[in-house]
Amino acid sequence: MATLTGTPSTVDLGQGYGIRAPGVTGSATLQQPSSPQSRSRSRADSDGTAALDAAFAATDVDEVKQIDLKTQTGPRAPAGAPLRGVDGQDELELQVPDAGAGYGQLVLSCDEAGGLSWHLPVNDALEVEPPQTRGSGGVKRFRIPATPLPPSTAEGARSRSLLGVAGRKLLKVLVYPVTDPVVGFLGDKIAARWEAGHRPYGIRTFGPADFRQPSSAAVGAEDWKRLSSGRALLFIHGTFSTAHGAFGQMSDDTFAALHRHYDGRVFAFNHFTLSEDPKQNVEWLLANVPAGVPLNCDVICHSRGGLVARVLAEQRLPAASPFIVGRVVFVGVPNQGTALANPDHMVKMIDRLTTAVNILPTGFVTELLEALITAVKTIGHGALKGLDGLRSMQPDGDFLKWLNVPAQQTLEYFGISSNYEPHDEGLRAMVRNAAINKALDTIFEDAGNDLVVPEAGVHAANGGTLFPIDPGRLLTIAPEAGVSHVTFFSHPATNQKLTQWLAT
């Protein structure tokens, strides 16, 4: 264990690791991480969750060290000028041995309130230092928020999801390979190659017996014949997700009612959400519907999937479309975009989602974490052009400027949005007050949001013909309901409105 004295000098943790933390006193302990197997046997003093362990394994990430920090801020020594981050907050600097050519490095931190945040190596100008750039002095430097936070008191969340016990910071040092045996250095291909292997395109059957299952039969000739025999229902998932992951929280009764109403003509579209934009998604869909199959359908969509639905429904592409869309229900859709998709805020979006999916019951935590880790890797390579799917949600980006314009439309749009506030005080401390969220009120300009998408951005005027959505076709979930971007479909009011709008 090393002592932090508040001076600007680097404190040696051993094995090439160090911490520079002016104005911060306390202790720092370098540890070998325990194995996933030992953590599963003893959860009382856990340093990880099963979901994170599985996500690390699926994305070729290895945890090599962890640093246990017990800190407090106090009077700063005369020479101890604070380390300031780009947003002005006090930070400490973790120094990690450079893993060498062929490896990227990340740090995942858990603050005292339980918030998870990702950190990329930076240079002296606090710019992200990509893996191909060797760290000066043989080390990589990571900046971590330094201000201690009140620990969460939520017993259920603490036992399920915190990386460490309350009242301390825990830093996980992670490494991953950046080369592929066939194509070599991945760069901006990381997200595309990962999606091709783990989130492939597909049009799948979606029924009461399999809508929560990760795999299902692809739509075949007989299915296309059935789907085109009357009005059908199409499900389109959002960023980082899949059809079964996005809609698996829906109640059995709601899904059964929808399935009956559409006489079993229900299907789902799985697609790339990181590396390709909604126009490319729709181009793939149109190219893979057999010629001569007319599809008259309604759509339920979540998050970025709503932008895919709009491209499809509004027929904005030059290719001939077999789809005639009637009703679209937008659930947490960034029709005005989200500031978290801007380049300087993308990691904050990933931080917030990582915290949310790891503490809130979504049912498909590991697969969401896998996608989030892949996005962090891509950003760490300076490869934002490899994240066209995320960039499509930028409020002032080219995609939304192209989409949100007047056009002749006869569609019916409905919207479900939420202003999230945890009803549990412990979760409030964890999600709202954690270090990763300190800057988010400024980013959202204090507007209500579901953790990712501004509430009004789902339905308000945006330049498109069918916006704002008529108030009679909206469900705005109140803050006291505690519905976040990842829990819409578990809420009874969401299920009730889906049945009312589409199955009655």
N, C-alpha and C positions, 0 to 999 in steps of 0.2 A: 504494500500500500504506500502511495506517495502522498505527501502533504501539499496542498495548494495554499500559498501564503498571500496571495493577492498581488504579487510583484509581476512585472512584465517578462521575467525570465522563463525560459522553457523548463518545465518540470519533467525530469526523466522518469518514464514508467517502466523502462527496461525493454529489451529485445527490439530496440530501434523506434519505440513509440514514445511520444512526448505530448505534453499539453502546455499551451501558453494561455493564461487566464488572468490578466490583470484585473484587480478588483474583486476576484472570486476567491473565497477561502473554503476549505473543506478537505476532502480526500478523493483520490482516484486510484482505482485498483484494476490492473490489467489481468484478465482471466482467460483461460482456455474455455471456450463455450462447451457446455454439456451437450451430450448427444440427444437427438430427438427421442431415442428410446428411453434414456434416463429421465428426460423431462416428462414423458407420458406416465412414468411410474410414480413421479413425485411432483404434483402440481402446486404444492404449497409455496414454494419459492421458485416459481417458474421463470426462465429467461427466454421463453418463446411460446408460441402457440402451434398446435398441430397444423393449422391452416398455413401459417407462414413457412413452417418446415417443408410442407408439401409443395408450396409455391416456389421456394428456393430450389428444391430438387428438380422441378419441372422446367426451370429457366436456367439451369446450369450455374446457379449461384452457390458459392460455398462461404460459410461463416468461418473466419479464421481466428478472430479474437473478439472479446467484448471488454468494454471499459465501464466499470461501475463507479458512478460519480455521486458523491454526497456533498452538496455545495450550499453556500450561502453568500450573499453579497454583503459587503461591509465597507468601511472606510478604505479608500484606495491609497496605496503608498504614493509618495510624491512623484515618483517616476512611473507610476502605473497608469498611464493613459489608457482609457478603455479601447477595446477592439470594437469598431463599429461595423455593422453590416450595411449592405446597400440600402436597406430600409431604415437605417438609423438605430436599430436595436443593439444592445450589448451582446457580444459574442465571445466565445472561447475558440481557440484553434487546436484541433487535434492533428498531430503529425503522425503519419503512418508510413512504414517502409514501402517504397515503390515496388510493386509486384513484378515489374519488368515488362518487356515487350511481350505482347500476346495476351495481356490481361487488363481488364478494366477493374476499377475499384469504386465502391460505394460505402456509405455509412448510413445505417438506419438507426434513428434515435427514438427513444421513448422518453418523453418528459414526465415530470412528477405528477401531472394530471392525467397521464395516459395517452396523450396525443402522439401519434407516430409521424415522423417526417424523414424524408430522404435528403441526403447531402452528397453533392458531387465535388470532386477535388477542384480547387480554385488556385489561380496564380495570385501574385501580389496585388493585381488590380481587381481581384475578386471576380474574375471572369472564369467560366468553366474551363478546366484544363482537360482536353480529351485524352484518351488512353495512349495515343501515339506520341504525345508529348511527355517526355520524361520529367519527373519531378525534380526541382532544383535541390541539390544536396542529397539526392537519393531518397527523398520523401515526398509523399503527397500530403497536401494540407486541406483540411475540411473545417468549415466554420459552422459552429453549433450555437443556438441561442443560449445565453448564459444565465438569464434571470430565473431564479428558482420560482416554481409555481406551487400553489396549494395542492396537495394530493387529492385525488378523487376519493369519495366515500362510498361509491356504488359497489356494494359487495358483489353483486352478480357480474357486473362488467369487469371488476378487478380479477375475479377468479377465472373468467373466460378469456380475457384478452390482453391484459397488461403484460408487457415483456419483463417487467420487474416488479418488485413490491413497491407500494406507494411511498412517496417521499424521496425518490432518488431519480437520477437520470441514468439510463442505460444506453450505451452505444454499441451497435453491432458492426464490426468491420467485415466487409463482404468483398469477394473477388469473383470474377467470371471470365471465361475465355472470350476473346474478341475476334478469333479467326475460325473459319469453317474449313474442314478438311478438303472440300471441293473448291469453293469459291474464294477462299482466303479471307482477308480482312473484310468484316461485314459492313461497317460504316452505316450508311443510311438504309442498308438492306436488312438490318436487324428485325425491325417490326414486320416487314413484308415476309421474310422467311419464317419468322415465328408464326405469323397468322396462317401462312400456307400449311404449316405442319400441325398447328394446334387450334386454329379457328377457321377452317376452310369454308369456302362458299358452299352453299347447298340450299335446296328447296326441299323441305321435309314435311311429312305428314305430322299432324298435331292433334291428338285426340285425348279423351279423358284418361286413357290407360298409359299414355306415354309423354304427356306434355311436360312432365318434370324429369324426363329421362335425357341423358346427354346425347344419346344416339337414337335414331329412328329411321324408318325406311325412307329412302328418297322417293319423291313423287314419281310414280311410274305412269305408263300409258293409261291404265284403267283409272288411276287417280285423276289424271288430267281430264279424262272424259267426265268423271263425276264432278270435279270442281267447276267445269264449264257448263254443267247442266242447270245451274241456277245461281242465285247470289251466294257468294262465298265470303269467308272471313280470313284475312291475312294478318299475321302477327309479325312485327318488325322490331327487333331489339335495338338497344342503344350501345354507346361506347363501352368498350372493355368486356362486353357481355356476349351472351348467346340467347337463343330463343327460350331454351329451358331454364336458363339462369335468370333471365329478365322476368319471365311470366310464371315461374314455378311457385311463387307465393300466392297466386290467385286461388281463391277457395274452390273446392271441388264442386260445390253447388253452382257457383257462377260459371265455371268452365262448362259444366254439364248443360246448363241452360243455354249458353251460347252455341254449343255443339248441336243441341236439339233444334234450336231456331234456324240454324243454317243447314239442317239435314245432313250433318257430318261433313259439310264442305268447308273444312278448316285446315289451313296450312300455314307454314312459317318460313321466313327467309333468314338464313344465317349468312353473314357477310363480313368482310374486313371492315373494321372500324378505326384502326390506327393508320394504316399505310395508304388507304384509298379514300377519296371523298365520295359524298352521296351520289354524284353524277356517275362515277365509275361503278358504284354499287348497282345502280339502276341499269346501267348498260349491260352488266353481267346478267342481271335478272331477265332483261328483255331478250338477250341472246340465248337464254336457256329455257325459255318457254317454247314448247314445240309449235311449229307453224300451224296455223289453222285452229288454234285453241283460244276462243274468246273467254275473257275472264271479267265478270261483273262482280266486284267485291267491295266490301268495307274493310277498314284497317284499324287495328289497335297498335299503337306504337309508343315506345318509351325513349326518352332522352334524344340522343342524336338520331335514332331511328325515325323520329318524326320528320327530320330533314330529308331522309331517304323517301319517306312516304309522300312528302310534298312534291319532290321531283317526279315521282311516279304518278301521283294523282293529278297534278297540274300539267302533265305531259309537256315538260319543258325541253325534252330532248328531240333531236330531229328524227331519230329512229322511230319507225312505226311501232305502236304499242298495242298489245292485245288487251290491255287493262282499261276498263271503265270503272272508276272509283266513285262510290256514292258518299259514304260517311267515313270520316277519319276522327278517331279519338286520340288527341295528343296528351300524353301523360308525362309531365316533367320535361317537356321538349323545349330546347333553347331556340325558339323561333326568332328571338332577337339576338341570339348568341349568348355567350357567357364570357365575362372578362377573364375568367380562369383559363380560357383557351388561348389568350394572348401569350406570345413567347416568354415574356418575363414573369408570367404567372402560372405556367403549365405545371411546374413542380408543386406549387401550392395546391393546385387542383388535385394532383395525384396524392399529395399528403392528406388532404381532407378526405378523399375517397378511401385511402388506405386506413385511416382511423375509423371512418364510418363502417366499412365492411368488416373490420376486425372487431368491432364492439357491438354492432347491431345485427339482429338475426336476419340474415338474408337467405340462408340455405345453400348458397353456392359461393362461399367465401374464397376458397382456394383458387377457383378459376378466375375470379375477379382480380385477386392479388397477382396471379401470373401475368395478366395483361398489364397491370399497373407497373410491375417490375420491368416488363419489356419496354414500356414507354419511357421509364426513367433511364434505362440503358441507352435508348436512342437519343434522348436529350443530352446525355452525357457525352455522346460522340459528336455533338454539335450538328446533328443530322435532322434538323426540324423539317427539311423537305421530305424526310421519310415518314413524317406524321401528318400527311395531308388530311387524314380523317379527323384529327383533332383540330387542325387549322381551320377546317370548315365551320367550326363553331365560333370563330373570332367575330365579335360584333361588327367591326369595320373591315372584315376580310372580304376578299374577292368573291367567295362563294355566296355569302349572304347578300352582298350587293347584287349579285346575279339573280338570286332567288326572290328577294323581297321587292318585287316590282308589280305594278298594276297589270292585270291580264283578265280576259273574260273567263269566268269560272262559274260553274253551277254545282259545286260541291257543298257538302254540309260538314263544317268543322265543329268539333267539341273539344273542350280543354279541361284538364285536371292539374292543379298546381298546389303547392304547399309552401307555407312559411314555417320552417322547422325551428322549434324550440323544444328541447328535451323536457319532459314532465318530471323526470327524476333528477334531483339536485346533483347527484354524483355524476350522471351523464352530462348534465349541464356543465359541470366543471371540466369534464374530460373533452367534450366536443366543442363547446363554445369558448372556453377559457384557456385551452391548451396553447402552447407557444405557436403552433402552426397556424392558429387562427387569429393571432393578434393583428395581422395586417389585413384580414379579409373584410372587416367592416369598411375599411377605406376602399378596398378594391370594389366592393359592391355599393359603395357610397351609402351605406346603412340601409339599403333596400332589403326587404324581406326576401328570403331565398330558401331553397330546400337543401342547402349545403353546397350545391353546384350551380343551379340554374336560378336566376332571379324569378320570383313568383310571377310578377306581371309580364315577364318576357315570354311566358307560355302563350298568352292570349292577347296582349296589348297590340296597338297599332305598330306596324313595322314597315309599311310601304306596300305589302301584299294586299290584293283585292279583298280577301276574306278575313282580314284583320282590321280592327279588333273583333274577336269572337263575341257573338251575342251573349250577354250575361245569362240568358235562359239556357245556354248550352255550356255553362261552366260549373265546375266544382272547385272551390277554393278551400282547401283544408286548413283549419284554424291551427295556430301555433300549439295550443294545448293538446292537440292530438298526437304530437311527437312524430309526424311522418316526414321522413327524409327522402332524399333522391333515390335511395336504394330500398325503400320499404313501402312504396306506394301501393303495391298490389296485395299487401297483407292487410290493408285498412278496409274495414267494412264499407265505408262510404264509397270508396273506389269501386268495389265490387257491385254495390247497389246501382251506381250510375252506369256502369258498363252494361248491366242487365237492362236497365231502364232505356238507355239510348239505343241499344242494338238488338235486344231480344224481346221487346214488347211492342 
